[in-house]
Amino acid sequence: MARTPFGKTRDVEKPYAVYRAGDWEWRVLKTYQHPEKEKTSQYARWFVAAKSPMTYDSWEYGDTYVADVQQYGHLVMAESAWTDHYGEIA
């Protein structure tokens, strides 16, 4: 299988994709697996910068489960390579 196309860590201002749910926002800065491989793992994760009412308008960085972001968030911004693998912006 090919290497992950989103494996190089990005700056919070230039994420691969942005997901939102109300006051929550996740900016995807890196993925660890190829998108096809993520579909087979319930523990697939992304490195993100997250902001919510509990972060007092600042970014918190860390890994989060792909399934959680995709279940609760809506894709609002992404580069074309991202939408090729994860679908169109809602």
Wavefront OBJ file of the C-alpha trace (Angstrom):
o trace
v 0.000 0.000 0.000
v 1.161 3.542 -0.690
v 2.455 5.795 2.044
v 0.092 8.186 3.724
v -0.355 11.334 1.646
v -0.814 13.450 4.791
v 2.066 12.198 6.935
v 4.087 15.413 7.136
v 3.135 17.630 10.093
v 1.686 20.998 9.152
v 1.304 24.312 10.954
v -2.064 25.094 12.568
v -2.602 27.880 10.015
v -2.144 25.489 7.033
v -3.995 22.276 7.998
v -4.881 19.501 5.600
v -8.519 19.814 6.662
v -10.812 21.571 9.134
v -13.804 19.937 10.827
v -16.351 21.807 12.959
v -19.221 20.956 15.286
v -20.795 23.999 16.903
v -18.073 25.747 18.932
v -15.637 22.853 18.403
v -12.999 22.877 15.687
v -10.400 20.269 14.719
v -7.568 21.125 12.336
v -5.913 18.022 10.930
v -2.151 18.537 10.957
v -0.980 14.965 10.281
v -2.302 11.459 9.676
v -0.519 8.266 10.652
v -2.013 5.798 8.186
v -3.140 5.759 4.588
v -6.869 6.662 4.366
v -7.716 3.156 3.094
v -5.975 1.567 6.091
v -7.808 3.912 8.508
v -11.121 2.420 7.380
v -10.111 -0.952 8.847
v -9.006 0.338 12.266
v -11.309 1.640 14.968
v -8.194 3.097 16.644
v -6.947 5.110 13.646
v -5.831 8.550 14.788
v -4.904 11.985 13.510
v -2.669 14.645 15.021
v -4.883 17.722 15.380
v -5.098 21.189 16.840
v -8.441 21.445 18.630
v -10.343 24.432 19.942
v -13.513 24.396 22.030
v -15.226 26.467 24.738
v -13.097 24.557 27.249
v -9.770 25.644 25.712
v -10.453 29.357 26.277
v -10.009 30.201 22.590
v -6.559 28.626 22.322
v -5.379 25.535 20.446
v -4.665 22.251 22.157
v -2.520 19.782 20.225
v -2.684 16.019 20.328
v -3.905 12.811 18.768
v -7.588 12.051 18.415
v -9.527 9.166 16.960
v -10.528 9.598 13.321
v -13.931 8.076 14.058
v -14.705 10.741 16.691
v -13.866 13.658 14.407
v -15.809 12.180 11.501
v -18.815 11.269 13.657
v -19.219 14.631 15.396
v -17.557 17.113 13.027
v -18.433 18.334 9.560
v -15.742 18.967 6.976
v -15.697 22.722 6.284
v -12.312 23.209 4.589
v -9.848 20.860 2.935
v -7.340 20.701 0.150
v -8.314 18.748 -2.943
v -6.123 15.738 -2.096
v -8.016 15.424 1.210
v -11.440 15.460 -0.443
v -10.250 12.814 -2.897
v -9.835 10.426 0.042
v -12.373 11.618 2.634
v -15.241 13.114 0.642
v -16.549 16.527 -0.229
v -17.077 19.515 2.020
v -20.564 19.553 3.542
l 1 2 3 4 5 6 7 8 9 10 11 12 13 14 15 16 17 18 19 20 21 22 23 24 25 26 27 28 29 30 31 32 33 34 35 36 37 38 39 40 41 42 43 44 45 46 47 48 49 50 51 52 53 54 55 56 57 58 59 60 61 62 63 64 65 66 67 68 69 70 71 72 73 74 75 76 77 78 79 80 81 82 83 84 85 86 87 88 89 90
